[in-house]
Amino acid sequence: SEEALEESGGSGSTPTVVVGKTRACNQQLPQLQAELQVEADAGRLDAFGLYVRGLVLRELQQTELATQALLQAVCLYPCFWSAWTELAALNPAEEAVSRD
């Protein structure tokens, strides 16, 4: 992109290529997951809270639990496009979205 070329001092004749993506690890995710779990168990999370829980679980590499949380989110709010796209990304070859 032009921004990458400007930052690297390039003139545009040799484009900068970014290879790979560094993944940051948030040290607070396990604590956040524990707090969200308490709220989920008590039935106090709405669709958006369940979505956040799904994102946290995904980042913690707990794909099955993330899928369950996201399914709950779309059941509560069927027009929740972000939750649907996360479900599709987590389960590209499965029919998880058709399960209850």
C-alpha positions in Angstrom: 0.0 0.0 0.0 1.0 3.6 -0.3 1.3 4.0 3.5 3.6 1.1 3.7 5.8 2.5 0.9 5.9 5.9 2.6 6.8 4.4 6.0 9.6 2.3 4.4 10.9 5.2 2.4 10.1 3.5 -0.9 9.4 5.4 -4.0 6.9 2.9 -5.4 9.3 1.2 -7.7 9.7 -1.8 -5.4 6.6 -2.5 -3.3 6.9 -3.7 0.3 5.5 -7.1 0.8 4.2 -8.1 4.2 4.6 -11.9 4.8 2.8 -13.5 7.7 0.9 -11.9 10.6 2.2 -11.5 14.1 -0.4 -12.5 16.7 -0.4 -10.7 20.0 -1.3 -12.5 23.2 -3.6 -10.7 25.6 -2.6 -11.7 29.1 -6.1 -10.7 30.4 -8.1 -13.1 28.3 -8.2 -16.0 30.8 -9.5 -13.6 33.5 -12.0 -12.1 31.1 -13.2 -15.6 30.1 -13.6 -16.5 33.8 -15.8 -13.4 34.4 -17.8 -14.0 31.3 -18.3 -17.7 32.2 -19.9 -16.7 35.6 -22.3 -14.3 33.8 -23.1 -16.9 31.1 -23.8 -19.6 33.7 -26.2 -17.2 35.5 -27.9 -16.4 32.2 -27.0 -12.7 32.3 -25.4 -12.4 28.9 -27.3 -11.0 26.0 -26.4 -11.8 22.4 -23.7 -9.2 22.4 -22.1 -10.6 25.6 -22.2 -14.1 24.2 -20.5 -12.7 21.0 -17.7 -11.2 23.1 -17.4 -14.5 25.0 -17.2 -16.3 21.7 -14.4 -14.0 20.6 -12.5 -14.5 23.8 -12.8 -18.3 23.6 -11.7 -18.2 20.0 -8.5 -16.3 21.0 -8.0 -18.8 23.8 -8.1 -21.6 21.1 -11.3 -23.1 22.6 -13.0 -23.5 19.2 -15.9 -25.7 20.4 -16.9 -23.5 23.3 -16.5 -20.4 21.0 -18.9 -22.0 18.5 -21.4 -22.7 21.2 -21.3 -19.1 22.5 -21.7 -17.7 19.0 -24.6 -20.1 18.2 -26.3 -18.8 21.3 -25.7 -15.3 20.2 -27.3 -15.8 16.8 -30.2 -17.7 18.3 -30.9 -14.6 20.5 -30.3 -12.1 17.7 -30.6 -13.8 14.3 -29.5 -10.6 12.4 -26.1 -10.5 14.2 -23.9 -10.6 11.1 -20.6 -10.4 13.0 -21.5 -13.5 15.0 -22.5 -15.3 11.8 -19.2 -14.5 10.1 -17.2 -15.6 13.2 -19.2 -18.9 13.1 -18.4 -19.4 9.5 -14.7 -18.7 10.1 -14.5 -21.1 13.0 -16.4 -23.9 11.2 -15.7 -23.6 7.5 -16.4 -27.2 6.6 -19.1 -28.0 9.1 -22.8 -27.5 9.4 -22.5 -26.2 13.0 -24.9 -23.3 12.3 -27.7 -25.7 11.6 -27.5 -27.3 15.0 -29.4 -26.0 18.1 
